[in-house]
Amino acid sequence: MTNLRAACLAALFLFCGGTTLSAQDITLTSSDGAVEITGTLLGFDGEFYRVQTVYGELTVDGTGVLCDGPACPNLTDFVAEIAISGASGMAEVLMPALIDAFALSNGYAVARQIQDKTHFTYELSESDTRKPIARFNFSATSTDEGFADLLADEADIAMSLREIRISEAERGYEAGLGNMQSKNRSRVLALNALVPIVSIGNPVARISPSDLAKVVSGKIDNWQVLGGPDAPIAIHVPGEKSGLLQAIEDRLTKPAGVKISKAAEHHATMAALVGAVQRDPFAIGIATYASSDAASRLPLSGGCGFSVHANRRGIKTEDYPLTAPMFLYLPARRLPKIARDFLAYTRGPAAQIVIRRAGFVDQGTEEIALSMQGERIANAITRAGDEVKLADLKEVVSLLSQHKRLTTTFRFQPGLSALDAQSRSNAQLLARALEQGAYDGRELVFVGFSDGEGAAEGNQKIAIRRAEAVKQAVLNAAETLNPERTSISVSGFGEALPMACDENAWGRQVNRRVEVWVR
């Protein structure tokens, strides 16, 4: 009981999650009776007690501890209770599919219990005895509600269709939840994208992000401006308080300095939005990649001839600029073991198959040969000017033709050198793959690219620095990697292989990236 005594004396403010019990006093006593802790039981996860004491909130290992009091849990029939709250778009299909697959892979029986329109439970039990071992309790509401429940300690996991806002992170810090923006407090579960859609037969074949922002804001209100018929544009967007609408604001309208038009029609579900656009030849909507296959998806374009399509590989690599990662946010406290096992499962290869079958974009790494990237090379040659010589392009092709590009790409937050949310997740996933030996005996090259602003020589140096920084971030995350098993290097080609036009902010943002090539 040395650890228990040390916990008392040091008054460690540690956290753990689990079953929330009635607020009653309990007493934890060491097996030799030498140490006692009295306080209010905040939770028990099957392994650790979380107790509010005069020393603060303590986490106590249940091994060798006797619990006395009316709130003491039943250790024999313990059932882990995991509260999951937030975006209904994740709760309706994706999370249930993953829980079903997790249960199947571990030999658990699973049953769904519906309480009302927004609340349901997945109960996992032992297949032979039908003894319950865990309940995943869902509150399928909105991203805002998920964060509110997490900050109020009424949820163990928050489902979100956007990154946490600064104001929410500040409230979390004030509530004692620590830094909600740190890398260990969130993870990307799956990928999606915001896609402009029109009815099949609409003559407009593409739209630039800047024009799309103007359309959504009402600044462009006639199809004729976009090369279509002389007709007013009807705008369709997600529900007013949905995480998807907030993602549209974060990724599209706010960077353009505009707001969504008050004339826009809001829809509670993606099916309703897509259906409304399908029925109206003069409508445009912003839907998700996962829900928009029944309509005509407009690629994003720039004035220099580039067009970027929303497809699975383009979303994985973030070559498509309006990606929309789907997040899980976690508290600082410890979750029950079965919840930790489930979260670990969601990052594995089996879960990526489930995510893909559910209609979303998985994070499984794919390799793309240079021969399959002809449009990129053609665009690069077409756009080559005084700053980028043909000899530079030949050097790029000569090096990369011996390698394959991974769909794991790293991009940066607008105006910052810090990685964006999807790229932070990519760093963790690539680090895990390296630790597991996925690239043993192979060569990985982190290749930096830049936008075309400034001198070519300076851009190349910036690209190399970014590649070096990303490589170091991945290696720092791969704590158990044996560096002798994989050859890892960096290179940089500056503005030599653009993905989009440099004429606007979104194009420059897309071009600033670090790719990973392997052979």
Disulfide bonds with the S-S distance in Angstrom:
Cys67-Cys72 2.03
Cys304-Cys501 1.87
